[in-house]
Amino acid sequence: HNSSEFIPKCRTCRRQAREQSGEGDHHEGLSSDEELTPTEVDEFQKSRDNVLEDSRKIFEDVHADFCDIRKILLKFQEWKEKLPDSYCDAYISFCLPKLLNPLIRVQLISWNPLEQNFTELEEMPWFRAIEEFSDAENVSES
């Protein structure tokens, strides 16, 4: 069989089966392979809830100064102001993305840009903290 002939025949068979069974909630253009069963939806939701619950525990035993992006950046800002040569010699501007990456990733675990009421990245506290730190760095450099 030519595969291009096979696909429309499968779609026709599935459409006829839906019509005979009385299913009326199918949206044309969506493959039945892409439709999740209620069991799959429940399993996904349980798995997602478990991941979110585990993510809340990640920094449970960490002092706030070391898991709050704003506080971490303030420490770096103080370092830069007090010891600018040491700050530059340590290449902090290159280290910060790697340092902040895990902290940001934890905050983005539940973020879903496909939801209707999702929060824009620019509105997230960690984004604003980095933006303020960048602005402060630019002012001190100029």
DSSP file (Angstrom, degrees, kcal/mol; ACC not computed):
  #  RESIDUE AA STRUCTURE BP1 BP2  ACC     N-H-->O    O-->H-N    N-H-->O    O-->H-N    TCO  KAPPA ALPHA  PHI   PSI    X-CA   Y-CA   Z-CA
    1    1 A H              0   0    0      0, 0.0     2,-0.4     0, 0.0     3,-0.0   0.000 360.0 360.0 360.0 143.3    0.0    0.0    0.0
    2    2 A N    >>  -     0   0    0      1,-0.1     4,-1.6     2,-0.0     3,-1.0  -0.708 360.0-135.6 -77.4 131.6    1.0    3.6   -0.7
    3    3 A S  H 3> S+     0   0    0     -2,-0.4     4,-1.8     1,-0.3    -1,-0.1   0.823 103.1  58.3 -64.0 -30.9    1.2    5.3    2.8
    4    4 A S  H 34 S+     0   0    0      1,-0.2    -1,-0.3     2,-0.2    -2,-0.0   0.795 108.2  46.7 -69.8 -25.7   -0.6    8.4    1.4
    5    5 A E  H <> S+     0   0    0     -3,-1.0     4,-1.2     2,-0.1    -1,-0.2   0.813 109.2  55.8 -79.2 -31.2   -3.6    6.2    0.4
    6    6 A F  H  X S+     0   0    0     -4,-1.6     4,-2.1     2,-0.2    -2,-0.2   0.891  99.6  57.9 -70.0 -41.4   -3.6    4.4    3.8
    7    7 A I  H  X S+     0   0    0     -4,-1.8     4,-2.4     1,-0.2     5,-0.2   0.934 106.3  46.2 -60.7 -51.9   -4.0    7.5    6.0
    8    8 A P  H  > S+     0   0    0      0, 0.0     4,-2.5     0, 0.0    -1,-0.2   0.879 111.6  53.5 -60.7 -34.4   -7.2    8.8    4.5
    9    9 A K  H  X S+     0   0    0     -4,-1.2     4,-2.5     2,-0.2    -2,-0.2   0.903 109.2  48.7 -64.7 -40.2   -8.7    5.3    4.6
   10   10 A C  H  X S+     0   0    0     -4,-2.1     4,-2.6     2,-0.2    -1,-0.2   0.919 111.7  49.1 -64.3 -43.2   -7.9    5.1    8.3
   11   11 A R  H  X S+     0   0    0     -4,-2.4     4,-2.7     2,-0.2    -2,-0.2   0.908 111.0  50.0 -62.6 -41.7   -9.4    8.5    9.0
   12   12 A T  H  X S+     0   0    0     -4,-2.5     4,-2.6     2,-0.2    -1,-0.2   0.925 111.2  49.0 -62.4 -44.4  -12.5    7.5    7.1
   13   13 A C  H  X S+     0   0    0     -4,-2.5     4,-2.2     1,-0.2    -2,-0.2   0.919 113.0  46.7 -61.9 -44.1  -12.8    4.3    9.1
   14   14 A R  H  X S+     0   0    0     -4,-2.6     4,-2.4     2,-0.2    -2,-0.2   0.901 111.9  51.0 -65.8 -39.9  -12.4    6.2   12.4
   15   15 A R  H  X S+     0   0    0     -4,-2.7     4,-2.5     2,-0.2    -2,-0.2   0.930 111.1  48.2 -62.5 -44.4  -14.9    8.8   11.4
   16   16 A Q  H  X S+     0   0    0     -4,-2.6     4,-2.3     1,-0.2    -1,-0.2   0.899 111.2  50.7 -62.8 -39.9  -17.5    6.1   10.5
   17   17 A A  H  X S+     0   0    0     -4,-2.2     4,-2.0     2,-0.2    -1,-0.2   0.898 111.0  48.6 -65.0 -40.3  -16.8    4.3   13.8
   18   18 A R  H  X>S+     0   0    0     -4,-2.4     5,-1.8     2,-0.2     4,-1.1   0.911 111.0  50.4 -64.8 -41.6  -17.4    7.6   15.7
   19   19 A E  H  <5S+     0   0    0     -4,-2.5    -2,-0.2     1,-0.2     3,-0.2   0.897 112.2  47.1 -63.7 -40.1  -20.6    8.3   13.8
   20   20 A Q  H  <5S+     0   0    0     -4,-2.3    -1,-0.2     1,-0.2    -2,-0.2   0.855 114.0  47.0 -70.3 -34.4  -21.9    4.8   14.5
   21   21 A S  H  <5S-     0   0    0     -4,-2.0    -1,-0.2    -5,-0.2    -2,-0.2   0.608 112.8-118.7 -84.0 -10.2  -21.0    5.1   18.2
   22   22 A G  T  <5 +     0   0    0     -4,-1.1     2,-0.5     1,-0.3    -3,-0.2   0.622  54.3 159.4  86.2  13.1  -22.5    8.5   18.5
   23   23 A E      < +     0   0    0     -5,-1.8    -1,-0.3    -6,-0.2     3,-0.1  -0.583   5.8 166.2 -70.1 121.4  -19.3   10.4   19.5
   24   24 A G        +     0   0    0     -2,-0.5    -1,-0.2     1,-0.1    -5,-0.0   0.420  55.4  77.7-116.6   0.2  -19.9   14.0   18.7
   25   25 A D        +     0   0    0      2,-0.1     2,-0.3     0, 0.0    -1,-0.1   0.279  62.1 119.5 -98.4  13.5  -17.1   15.7   20.5
   26   26 A H        -     0   0    0     -3,-0.1     2,-0.6     1,-0.0     6,-0.0  -0.588  56.0-142.3 -77.8 136.8  -14.3   15.0   18.0
   27   27 A H    >   -     0   0    0     -2,-0.3     3,-1.9     4,-0.1    -2,-0.1  -0.888  22.2-118.7-101.9 123.2  -12.6   18.0   16.4
   28   28 A E  T 3  S+     0   0    0     -2,-0.6     3,-0.1     1,-0.3    -1,-0.0  -0.296  99.0  35.4 -60.1 138.8  -11.8   17.5   12.8
   29   29 A G  T 3  S+     0   0    0      1,-0.3     2,-0.5     0, 0.0    -1,-0.3   0.170  93.4 104.4 100.6 -17.2   -8.0   17.8   12.1
   30   30 A L    <   -     0   0    0     -3,-1.9    -1,-0.3     2,-0.0     2,-0.2  -0.851  69.8-131.5 -97.5 130.5   -7.1   16.1   15.4
   31   31 A S    >>  -     0   0    0     -2,-0.5     3,-1.3     1,-0.1     4,-0.6  -0.531  12.0-130.0 -76.6 145.1   -5.9   12.5   15.2
   32   32 A S  T 34 S+     0   0    0      1,-0.3     3,-0.4     2,-0.2    -1,-0.1   0.746 110.5  65.8 -66.1 -20.1   -7.5   10.1   17.6
   33   33 A D  T 34 S+     0   0    0      1,-0.2    -1,-0.3     3,-0.0    -3,-0.0   0.781 100.6  50.0 -68.0 -25.7   -3.9    9.1   18.4
   34   34 A E  T <4 S+     0   0    0     -3,-1.3     2,-0.4     2,-0.1    -1,-0.2   0.588  90.0  96.8 -88.8 -11.5   -3.4   12.6   19.8
   35   35 A E  S  < S-     0   0    0     -4,-0.6     2,-0.3    -3,-0.4    -3,-0.0  -0.651  70.0-138.8 -82.7 131.2   -6.6   12.4   22.0
   36   36 A L        -     0   0    0     -2,-0.4    -2,-0.1     1,-0.0    -3,-0.0  -0.683  11.4-127.5 -91.0 142.0   -5.9   11.4   25.6
   37   37 A T     >  -     0   0    0     -2,-0.3     4,-2.4     1,-0.1     5,-0.2  -0.449  29.4-107.9 -77.3 159.1   -8.1    9.1   27.4
   38   38 A P  H  > S+     0   0    0      0, 0.0     4,-2.4     0, 0.0     5,-0.2   0.863 122.3  54.4 -56.4 -34.8   -9.5   10.2   30.8
   39   39 A T  H  > S+     0   0    0      2,-0.2     4,-2.6     1,-0.2     5,-0.2   0.921 108.4  47.5 -64.6 -43.8   -7.1    7.6   32.5
   40   40 A E  H  > S+     0   0    0      2,-0.2     4,-2.5     1,-0.2    -1,-0.2   0.886 111.5  51.0 -64.3 -38.7   -4.1    9.1   30.7
   41   41 A V  H  X S+     0   0    0     -4,-2.4     4,-2.5     2,-0.2    -2,-0.2   0.924 111.5  47.7 -63.7 -44.3   -5.2   12.6   31.7
   42   42 A D  H  X S+     0   0    0     -4,-2.4     4,-2.6     2,-0.2    -2,-0.2   0.915 112.4  49.0 -62.3 -44.0   -5.5   11.5   35.3
   43   43 A E  H  X S+     0   0    0     -4,-2.6     4,-2.5     1,-0.2    -2,-0.2   0.909 112.1  48.7 -63.1 -42.2   -2.1    9.8   35.2
   44   44 A F  H  X S+     0   0    0     -4,-2.5     4,-2.8     2,-0.2    -2,-0.2   0.928 111.8  49.0 -62.5 -44.9   -0.5   12.9   33.7
   45   45 A Q  H  X S+     0   0    0     -4,-2.5     4,-2.6     2,-0.2    -2,-0.2   0.900 112.1  48.2 -63.3 -41.7   -2.1   15.2   36.3
   46   46 A K  H  X S+     0   0    0     -4,-2.6     4,-2.3     2,-0.2    -1,-0.2   0.921 113.2  47.9 -64.0 -43.7   -1.0   12.9   39.2
   47   47 A S  H  X S+     0   0    0     -4,-2.5     4,-2.2     2,-0.2    -2,-0.2   0.917 112.9  48.5 -61.9 -44.1    2.6   12.8   37.7
   48   48 A R  H  X S+     0   0    0     -4,-2.8     4,-2.6     1,-0.2    -2,-0.2   0.916 110.7  50.7 -63.0 -44.5    2.6   16.6   37.3
   49   49 A D  H  X S+     0   0    0     -4,-2.6     4,-2.5     1,-0.2    -1,-0.2   0.890 109.5  51.4 -61.2 -40.1    1.3   17.2   40.9
   50   50 A N  H  X S+     0   0    0     -4,-2.3     4,-2.6     2,-0.2    -1,-0.2   0.915 110.4  48.4 -63.4 -43.0    4.0   14.9   42.2
   51   51 A V  H  X S+     0   0    0     -4,-2.2     4,-2.4     2,-0.2    -2,-0.2   0.927 112.7  48.1 -63.2 -44.9    6.7   16.8   40.3
   52   52 A L  H  X S+     0   0    0     -4,-2.6     4,-1.3     2,-0.2    -2,-0.2   0.899 111.9  49.7 -62.8 -40.9    5.4   20.1   41.6
   53   53 A E  H  X S+     0   0    0     -4,-2.5     4,-0.7     1,-0.2     3,-0.3   0.923 112.2  47.5 -63.9 -44.2    5.2   18.8   45.2
   54   54 A D  H >X S+     0   0    0     -4,-2.6     3,-0.9     1,-0.2     4,-0.5   0.871 107.5  57.0 -63.7 -36.7    8.8   17.5   44.9
   55   55 A S  H >< S+     0   0    0     -4,-2.4     3,-0.7     1,-0.3     4,-0.4   0.810 100.1  58.4 -67.2 -28.0   10.0   20.9   43.5
   56   56 A R  H 3< S+     0   0    0     -4,-1.3    -1,-0.3    -3,-0.3     3,-0.2   0.755 105.5  51.0 -70.4 -22.6    8.6   22.7   46.5
   57   57 A K  H X< S+     0   0    0     -3,-0.9     3,-1.4    -4,-0.7     4,-0.4   0.563  84.0  90.6 -90.2  -9.7   10.9   20.6   48.7
   58   58 A I  T << S+     0   0    0     -3,-0.7     3,-0.3    -4,-0.5    -1,-0.2   0.903 100.0  26.7 -57.2 -47.0   14.1   21.3   46.8
   59   59 A F  T >  S+     0   0    0     -4,-0.4     3,-1.5    -3,-0.2    -1,-0.3   0.115  86.9 115.9-104.3  21.3   15.2   24.3   48.8
   60   60 A E  T <  S+     0   0    0     -3,-1.4    -1,-0.2     1,-0.3    -2,-0.1   0.867  84.1  36.2 -57.4 -40.2   13.4   23.4   52.0
   61   61 A D  T 3  S+     0   0    0     -4,-0.4     2,-0.4    -3,-0.3    -1,-0.3   0.161  96.2 105.4-102.6  18.0   16.6   23.1   54.0
   62   62 A V  S <  S-     0   0    0     -3,-1.5     5,-0.1     1,-0.0    -3,-0.0  -0.828  77.7-110.3-103.1 136.6   18.5   26.0   52.3
   63   63 A H    >   -     0   0    0     -2,-0.4     3,-2.4     1,-0.1     4,-0.4  -0.365  29.7-119.0 -61.7 140.8   19.1   29.3   54.0
   64   64 A A  G >> S+     0   0    0      1,-0.3     4,-1.2     2,-0.2     3,-1.0   0.778 110.6  65.5 -55.9 -30.4   17.0   32.1   52.3
   65   65 A D  G 34 S+     0   0    0      1,-0.2    -1,-0.3     2,-0.2    10,-0.1   0.710 106.7  43.1 -65.2 -18.2   20.1   34.0   51.4
   66   66 A F  G <4 S+     0   0    0     -3,-2.4    -1,-0.2     1,-0.1    -2,-0.2   0.346 117.7  39.6-113.1   5.7   21.2   31.1   49.1
   67   67 A C  T <4 S+     0   0    0     -3,-1.0     2,-0.6    -4,-0.4    -2,-0.2   0.369  93.4  86.8-131.0   1.6   17.9   30.3   47.3
   68   68 A D     X  -     0   0    0     -4,-1.2     4,-2.4    -5,-0.2     5,-0.2  -0.919  64.8-152.8-104.7 116.4   16.4   33.7   46.7
   69   69 A I  H  > S+     0   0    0     -2,-0.6     4,-2.7     1,-0.2     5,-0.2   0.876  94.1  53.5 -58.4 -41.4   17.7   35.2   43.5
   70   70 A R  H  > S+     0   0    0      1,-0.2     4,-1.9     2,-0.2    -1,-0.2   0.923 111.2  45.8 -60.7 -44.7   17.3   38.8   44.6
   71   71 A K  H  > S+     0   0    0      2,-0.2     4,-1.8     1,-0.2    -2,-0.2   0.881 112.2  51.2 -67.5 -38.2   19.3   38.2   47.8
   72   72 A I  H  X S+     0   0    0     -4,-2.4     4,-1.8     1,-0.2    -2,-0.2   0.935 110.8  48.1 -63.3 -45.7   22.0   36.3   45.8
   73   73 A L  H  X S+     0   0    0     -4,-2.7     4,-2.4     1,-0.2    -1,-0.2   0.842 106.9  56.8 -66.1 -32.7   22.3   39.2   43.3
   74   74 A L  H  X S+     0   0    0     -4,-1.9     4,-2.6     2,-0.2    -1,-0.2   0.896 105.0  52.4 -63.3 -39.2   22.5   41.7   46.2
   75   75 A K  H  X S+     0   0    0     -4,-1.8     4,-2.2     1,-0.2    -2,-0.2   0.916 111.1  46.4 -61.8 -42.4   25.5   39.8   47.5
   76   76 A F  H  X S+     0   0    0     -4,-1.8     4,-2.6     2,-0.2    -2,-0.2   0.877 110.6  53.0 -67.5 -36.2   27.2   40.0   44.1
   77   77 A Q  H  X S+     0   0    0     -4,-2.4     4,-2.2     2,-0.2    -2,-0.2   0.917 109.5  48.6 -64.0 -42.9   26.3   43.7   43.9
   78   78 A E  H  X S+     0   0    0     -4,-2.6     4,-2.6     2,-0.2     5,-0.3   0.911 111.0  51.0 -61.9 -42.2   27.9   44.3   47.3
   79   79 A W  H  X S+     0   0    0     -4,-2.2     4,-3.2     1,-0.2     8,-0.3   0.935 110.1  49.2 -59.7 -46.7   31.0   42.4   46.2
   80   80 A K  H  < S+     0   0    0     -4,-2.6    -1,-0.2     1,-0.2    -2,-0.2   0.886 114.0  45.5 -62.6 -38.9   31.2   44.4   43.0
   81   81 A E  H  < S+     0   0    0     -4,-2.2    -1,-0.2    -5,-0.2    -2,-0.2   0.885 121.3  36.9 -72.3 -38.3   30.9   47.7   44.9
   82   82 A K  H  < S+     0   0    0     -4,-2.6    -2,-0.2     1,-0.2    -3,-0.2   0.874 134.5  18.5 -83.1 -39.0   33.4   46.8   47.6
   83   83 A L     X  +     0   0    0     -4,-3.2     4,-2.4    -5,-0.3    -1,-0.2  -0.577  66.5 164.3-133.7  69.8   36.0   44.8   45.6
   84   84 A P  H  > S+     0   0    0      0, 0.0     4,-2.3     0, 0.0     5,-0.2   0.842  77.4  52.2 -61.5 -35.0   35.6   45.7   41.9
   85   85 A D  H  > S+     0   0    0      2,-0.2     4,-2.5     1,-0.2     5,-0.2   0.937 112.0  45.3 -66.8 -44.5   39.0   44.2   40.9
   86   86 A S  H  > S+     0   0    0      2,-0.2     4,-1.5     1,-0.2    -1,-0.2   0.902 111.9  53.5 -62.8 -41.6   38.3   40.9   42.6
   87   87 A Y  H  <>S+     0   0    0     -4,-2.4     5,-1.3    -8,-0.3     4,-0.2   0.922 112.4  43.4 -59.6 -46.2   34.8   40.8   41.1
   88   88 A C  H ><5S+     0   0    0     -4,-2.3     3,-1.5     1,-0.2    -1,-0.2   0.892 110.2  55.6 -68.0 -39.6   36.1   41.3   37.6
   89   89 A D  H 3<5S+     0   0    0     -4,-2.5    -1,-0.2     1,-0.3    -2,-0.2   0.775 104.7  54.5 -64.7 -25.6   39.0   38.8   38.1
   90   90 A A  T 3<5S-     0   0    0     -4,-1.5    -1,-0.3    -3,-0.2    -2,-0.2   0.473 104.1-132.2 -86.7  -2.2   36.4   36.2   39.0
   91   91 A Y  T X>5 +     0   0    0     -3,-1.5     4,-1.2    -4,-0.2     3,-1.2   0.910  40.0 170.0  51.6  48.1   34.4   36.7   35.8
   92   92 A I  H 3>< +     0   0    0     -5,-1.3     4,-2.5     1,-0.3     3,-0.3   0.861  67.5  63.3 -60.0 -38.3   31.2   36.9   37.7
   93   93 A S  H 34 S+     0   0    0      1,-0.3    -1,-0.3     2,-0.2    -2,-0.1   0.815 107.9  44.2 -59.9 -27.5   29.2   38.1   34.7
   94   94 A F  H <4 S+     0   0    0     -3,-1.2     4,-0.5     1,-0.1    -1,-0.3   0.751 114.6  49.6 -84.2 -24.9   30.0   34.8   33.0
   95   95 A C  H  X S+     0   0    0     -4,-1.2     4,-2.2    -3,-0.3     3,-0.4   0.801  92.7  74.5 -83.4 -30.4   29.3   32.7   36.2
   96   96 A L  H  X S+     0   0    0     -4,-2.5     4,-3.0     1,-0.2     5,-0.3   0.876  90.8  54.3 -57.6 -44.0   25.9   34.2   37.1
   97   97 A P  H  > S+     0   0    0      0, 0.0     4,-1.5     0, 0.0    -1,-0.2   0.921 112.9  43.9 -57.5 -41.2   23.9   32.4   34.3
   98   98 A K  H  4 S+     0   0    0     -4,-0.5    -2,-0.2    -3,-0.4    -3,-0.1   0.869 115.4  49.2 -70.2 -34.9   25.2   29.0   35.5
   99   99 A L  H  < S+     0   0    0     -4,-2.2     4,-0.4     1,-0.2    -1,-0.2   0.905 117.4  38.9 -69.0 -42.2   24.7   29.9   39.1
  100  100 A L  H  X S+     0   0    0     -4,-3.0     4,-2.5    -5,-0.2     5,-0.3   0.678  93.7  88.1 -84.0 -18.2   21.1   31.1   38.7
  101  101 A N  H  X S+     0   0    0     -4,-1.5     4,-2.7    -5,-0.3     5,-0.2   0.896  89.5  44.4 -50.0 -53.6   20.0   28.4   36.1
  102  102 A P  H  > S+     0   0    0      0, 0.0     4,-1.8     0, 0.0    -1,-0.2   0.876 113.5  51.7 -64.3 -34.0   18.9   25.8   38.7
  103  103 A L  H  > S+     0   0    0     -4,-0.4     4,-1.3    -3,-0.2    -2,-0.2   0.903 113.4  43.8 -67.1 -40.6   17.0   28.4   40.7
  104  104 A I  H  X S+     0   0    0     -4,-2.5     4,-1.4     2,-0.2    -1,-0.2   0.901 109.8  56.0 -70.9 -41.2   15.2   29.7   37.7
  105  105 A R  H  X S+     0   0    0     -4,-2.7     4,-0.5    -5,-0.3     3,-0.2   0.884 105.0  52.8 -59.8 -39.0   14.4   26.2   36.4
  106  106 A V  H >< S+     0   0    0     -4,-1.8     3,-0.8     1,-0.2     4,-0.4   0.898 109.5  49.1 -63.1 -39.3   12.7   25.3   39.7
  107  107 A Q  H 3< S+     0   0    0     -4,-1.3     3,-0.3     1,-0.2    -1,-0.2   0.739 110.6  51.6 -72.7 -21.1   10.5   28.4   39.4
  108  108 A L  H >< S+     0   0    0     -4,-1.4     3,-0.8    -3,-0.2    -1,-0.2   0.460  80.4  95.9 -93.4  -1.4    9.6   27.6   35.8
  109  109 A I  T << S+     0   0    0     -3,-0.8    -1,-0.2    -4,-0.5    -2,-0.1   0.907  94.3  34.8 -56.4 -43.4    8.5   24.0   36.5
  110  110 A S  T 3  S+     0   0    0     -4,-0.4     2,-0.3    -3,-0.3    -1,-0.3   0.509  92.5 113.7 -90.9  -2.9    4.9   24.9   36.8
  111  111 A W    <   +     0   0    0     -3,-0.8     7,-0.0    -4,-0.1    -3,-0.0  -0.525  39.6 178.0 -74.1 129.0    5.0   27.7   34.1
  112  112 A N    >   -     0   0    0     -2,-0.3     3,-1.7     1,-0.1     6,-0.0  -0.894  18.2-168.3-134.6 103.9    3.0   26.8   31.0
  113  113 A P  T 3  S+     0   0    0      0, 0.0     5,-0.1     0, 0.0    -1,-0.1   0.585  86.0  66.8 -68.9  -6.9    2.8   29.4   28.3
  114  114 A L  T 3  S+     0   0    0      3,-0.1     2,-0.1     0, 0.0     3,-0.0   0.579  80.2  95.8 -89.2 -10.2    0.0   27.5   26.6
  115  115 A E  S X  S-     0   0    0     -3,-1.7     3,-0.9     1,-0.1    -3,-0.0  -0.465  81.9-124.0 -75.7 154.4   -2.4   28.2   29.4
  116  116 A Q  T 3  S+     0   0    0      1,-0.3     2,-0.2    -2,-0.1    -1,-0.1   0.899 106.0  38.0 -66.9 -41.6   -4.8   31.1   29.0
  117  117 A N  T 3  S+     0   0    0      2,-0.0    -1,-0.3    -3,-0.0     2,-0.1  -0.276  83.0 149.7-107.1  46.6   -3.8   32.9   32.2
  118  118 A F    <   -     0   0    0     -3,-0.9     2,-0.4    -2,-0.2    -7,-0.1  -0.451  49.4-111.0 -80.1 154.6   -0.1   32.3   32.2
  119  119 A T        -     0   0    0     -2,-0.1     2,-0.1     1,-0.1    -1,-0.1  -0.686  31.0-119.2 -84.7 132.4    2.4   34.8   33.8
  120  120 A E    >   -     0   0    0     -2,-0.4     3,-1.5     1,-0.1     4,-0.5  -0.419  20.0-122.2 -66.6 145.6    4.6   36.6   31.3
  121  121 A L  G >  S+     0   0    0      1,-0.3     3,-1.6     2,-0.2     6,-0.3   0.891 112.0  59.9 -55.4 -40.7    8.3   35.9   32.0
  122  122 A E  G 3  S+     0   0    0      1,-0.3    -1,-0.3     5,-0.1    -2,-0.0   0.691 102.5  53.6 -64.1 -18.0    8.9   39.7   32.4
  123  123 A E  G <  S+     0   0    0     -3,-1.5    -1,-0.3     4,-0.1    -2,-0.2   0.523  83.8 107.1 -93.8  -6.9    6.5   39.7   35.3
  124  124 A M  S <> S-     0   0    0     -3,-1.6     4,-2.1    -4,-0.5     3,-0.4  -0.481  75.7-125.5 -76.7 143.5    8.2   36.9   37.3
  125  125 A P  H  > S+     0   0    0      0, 0.0     4,-2.3     0, 0.0     5,-0.2   0.861 109.4  52.3 -56.5 -39.8   10.1   38.0   40.4
  126  126 A W  H  > S+     0   0    0      1,-0.2     4,-2.1     2,-0.2     5,-0.2   0.880 108.8  51.1 -66.8 -35.5   13.3   36.3   39.3
  127  127 A F  H  > S+     0   0    0     -3,-0.4     4,-2.5    -6,-0.3    -1,-0.2   0.928 111.2  47.3 -66.2 -44.6   13.2   38.1   36.0
  128  128 A R  H  X S+     0   0    0     -4,-2.1     4,-2.8     1,-0.2     5,-0.2   0.886 110.0  53.3 -64.3 -38.6   12.7   41.5   37.6
  129  129 A A  H  X S+     0   0    0     -4,-2.3     4,-2.3     2,-0.2    -1,-0.2   0.920 111.7  44.9 -62.6 -43.5   15.6   40.8   40.1
  130  130 A I  H  X S+     0   0    0     -4,-2.1     4,-2.6     2,-0.2    -2,-0.2   0.892 112.7  52.1 -66.8 -39.1   17.9   40.0   37.2
  131  131 A E  H  X S+     0   0    0     -4,-2.5     4,-2.5     2,-0.2    -2,-0.2   0.922 110.8  46.9 -63.0 -44.8   16.7   43.1   35.3
  132  132 A E  H  X S+     0   0    0     -4,-2.8     4,-2.5     2,-0.2    -2,-0.2   0.903 112.7  50.1 -63.4 -41.3   17.3   45.3   38.3
  133  133 A F  H  X S+     0   0    0     -4,-2.3     4,-2.3     2,-0.2    -2,-0.2   0.913 111.3  48.7 -63.4 -42.3   20.8   43.8   38.8
  134  134 A S  H  X S+     0   0    0     -4,-2.6     4,-2.5     2,-0.2    -2,-0.2   0.902 111.4  49.7 -64.2 -41.5   21.6   44.3   35.2
  135  135 A D  H  X S+     0   0    0     -4,-2.5     4,-2.2     1,-0.2    -2,-0.2   0.912 111.0  49.5 -63.2 -42.1   20.4   48.0   35.3
  136  136 A A  H  X S+     0   0    0     -4,-2.5     4,-2.3     1,-0.2    -2,-0.2   0.890 110.9  50.2 -64.5 -39.2   22.6   48.5   38.5
  137  137 A E  H  X S+     0   0    0     -4,-2.3     4,-2.2     1,-0.2    -2,-0.2   0.922 110.6  49.2 -64.8 -43.3   25.6   47.0   36.7
  138  138 A N  H  X S+     0   0    0     -4,-2.5     4,-2.0     1,-0.2    -2,-0.2   0.882 111.4  49.4 -64.5 -38.4   25.1   49.2   33.7
  139  139 A V  H  < S+     0   0    0     -4,-2.2    -1,-0.2     1,-0.2    -2,-0.2   0.925 112.2  47.4 -66.3 -43.7   24.8   52.3   35.8
  140  140 A S  H  < S+     0   0    0     -4,-2.3    -2,-0.2     1,-0.2    -1,-0.2   0.847 112.3  50.3 -68.9 -31.9   27.9   51.5   37.8
  141  141 A E  H  <        0   0    0     -4,-2.2    -1,-0.2     1,-0.2    -2,-0.2   0.870 360.0 360.0 -72.2 -36.0   29.9   50.8   34.6
  142  142 A S     <        0   0    0     -4,-2.0    -1,-0.2    -5,-0.2    -2,-0.2   0.503 360.0 360.0 -76.8 360.0   28.9   54.1   33.0
